[in-house]
Amino acid sequence: MQTRLLSAALAGLLTMTGLPAVAHAEDLMDIYREAVANDPVLASADARRLVVAEGVPQARAALLPQLSAGLSLQQFHPSYSGPDNNSNENVPVTGTGDGHSRERDLSLSLNQTVLDLSKFARERQAKQTEEAQEATYEGELQDLYVRSTTAYFNVLVAQDQVEITRSYEDAYKQSFDQATTLFAQGLAPEADLTQSRAYYLLIKSQRVDAENTLRDARRALQQLTGKEPGTLKTLREDLPMETPTPDTAAAWVDQAMRQNPSVIAANHLVSADEHSINAARSGHLPTLNAAVGYDKNGQWSNTVPGRSNYGPGSTTIGLVLTVPLFSGGLTQSQVRQAIHQRDEDQSDLESVRRQTARDTTNYFNLVVAGIGQVSDSRDAVDSAKKALASMRAGYDIGTQSLTNVVVAIQILAEIRTQYTSLRHNFILNKLLLKRSVGGAELKDVEEINRLLQ
């Protein structure tokens, strides 16, 4: 009977378990290693970290001795008086003399800051800024764990969705073919033929969408690693469903306030702003520098051979006290600007703290809720399979309509899609929870990798 064709297709859907494992498939650690080597976001963060780090030796250099040397050499051509063709008087004409004289000056200077509070404040500001950038880079490293896992899982979920849509597209195609045959034989109403055709065309469209989603997910993974991904290992069926430790959201939030890299970076920026305010205010204060100088001058001329004058070198040692009196309001403006920058960064810090607390609480709740959701969804898949088998048996003996069978197929596909997403999201949310408190480590990625097959 034609009914057996539909039954065979539905049986294939019931036994469908996803993509088989491939012997040489790539795993999450392979993707992560490629991302570390090729991810432009991490490379940019590393370069930025190195740029900011150079601010510390530059600020410190202003406190260290400053040594400079100078050498000048000048040549002078004398003027002479020559006859004017239109006058009997001698008119001075410059630059046509036969001789010249030269002068050389050699100088050395050594300066050392003794007291300049603004320079000390700038050095401390540079150190705090460096610490902020180090924390930001640490956050980017932890973000790479999450981005690698997310991109990898997006491909797996998209693959499962393609397989699901292909499977019940097959079933809808069989039902459409069967309805066409039965209608031609006068054994089925035209409504069955129209309905089965509509469902078949709909699922074809959904399958195309699923394939496009998969292609885009693979491109996103390629964007991360810089190369086309191969076949990926899939998440195994049995997953450890442990609750987070500690078992309260408040404890995780407290940890996040202490360890989250974004919070730490924002704190360091506020500290840097405080030093910037001190540096600006120091513009009103005197500065004291120690100075040592050496100068040697020499002169000679080619108009009088053998005549030269090389004076003895002179050395000067002293202290230079500079007292600022008025700079046109520049110092006061710089103080106000530094205070406004501090206020801005304090507001940013509060925003980061609140967002971190919200994210941490949310991921904690998602992990806790996910344990029950994954279990319930797994049971729902089993129930939907049994319901479809029952509908199929009823359709074979004529007690169930084609509509009921088609709806059962669709329900099973939707539940399987939800189950796939829940399983992958549960693992990802556990990693996101650790990232939100600044505790994500490479070993967490390795643990997820061991869940693949």
C-alpha positions, 0 to 999 in steps of 0.5 A: 500500500501507498500508506507504507511509504509514509510509514517508512518516512515517519519511522526514519524521523523517529529514529533520527538522532542527528549527525554521526561523529566523524573520525577526523572532525574538528573539536572546540579546542581546535577552533579555540587554538585557531581563534587565538592565532587569528582573531583580529579582535584579540589581536587588536586588544593585545596591541592596545594593551602594549600601546597603553603600557608604553605610557608608564616608561614615558611618564617615568622618563620625565622624572629621570635625568635629562641629558642633552648636547649641542654643537653649533658652527657659524661662518661670517663673511665680512663686508667691504667698500667698493666703488659705485659706477654712478658715484665717486663715493664708496658704498658698502657691498655685502658678501664679496669679501675675500676672507671669513671667520668661523665660530664654534660653540659646544654645550652640554646640559644635565637637568634633574627634576627635584620637585614637580608634583604634576610629573609624579601624579602623571606617572601614577595616572599612567600606571592606573591606566595600564592596569585598566588596559590589562584588565580589559585585555583579560576580559577579551581573553575570557570573551574569546572563550565565550565567542569560540564556544558560541560560534561553535555551538551555533553551527551545531544547532544550525546543523541539527535544525537542517537535519530536522527540517530535511527529515520532516520535509521527507515525511511531508513529501511522502504524504503529498505523493500519497495524497496525490495517488489516493486523490487520483484513485478517488480514495481521498478528498481534494482537501487532503491533497491541497493541505499536504501540498501546502505543508510540503511547500512550507517545509521546503521554504523552512529547510532553505532558511535553515540551510542559509542559517547554517551557512551563515553560522559557518561563516561566523566561525570562519570570521573568528578563526580565519579559515573555513571550518571542517566537520565539527564534533557534536555534543553528546546526549548525556550531559552533566547537569550540576547546579552552580556552586555557590548556590545563590545568585547573590554570592555570584554577584559579590564575586563578580564585583571583585573579579569581573575584568570590566569592573576592575578596569573601570575602577582603575580608570577612576583611580587614574582620573583622581591622579589626573586631577592632582596633576592638573592642580599641581599646575599652581605649585612651584617646581624645582630642578637641578641643572648642570651645564658646560659650554666651550666656545672657539673662534678662528679666521682665515684672513689672519693665519695662525690667529685663533681664539679657543676660550676655556670651557665653563661649567655651571651648577645650580637649582632652578625654581619656577613659580607659576603666576598666571597662565591665562586660566589654563590650569583652572580649566584643566582642573575642571576638565579632569574633574568632569572626566572623573565624574564621567568614568564614575558613572560608567563604573556604576553602569558596568557594576549594575550591568554585571550584576544583572548579567550574573543574576540572569546567567545564574537563573538560566543555568538553574532553570536549564537543568529542569528545562533540558530534562523536561524537553527530553521527556517531551521529545519521547512523548512526541515520538510516541504520539507520532507513532500512535497517529501513524498507526491510526492513519494506517488503519483509517482512524486518524486523519492526515492532518493529525499526522502532519501536526504530530510531525510538526510538533515533534520537529519543534520539540526537537528544535527546542531540545537542541537549543536548550542543551547547547544553551545550558552548557554555554550559560554555565560558561557565561556565568563564569565569564560574568564573574571573571572566572572563565578559564581555558580549563572550562573550554577543555571541559566543554570539549570533553562533552563532544563526540 
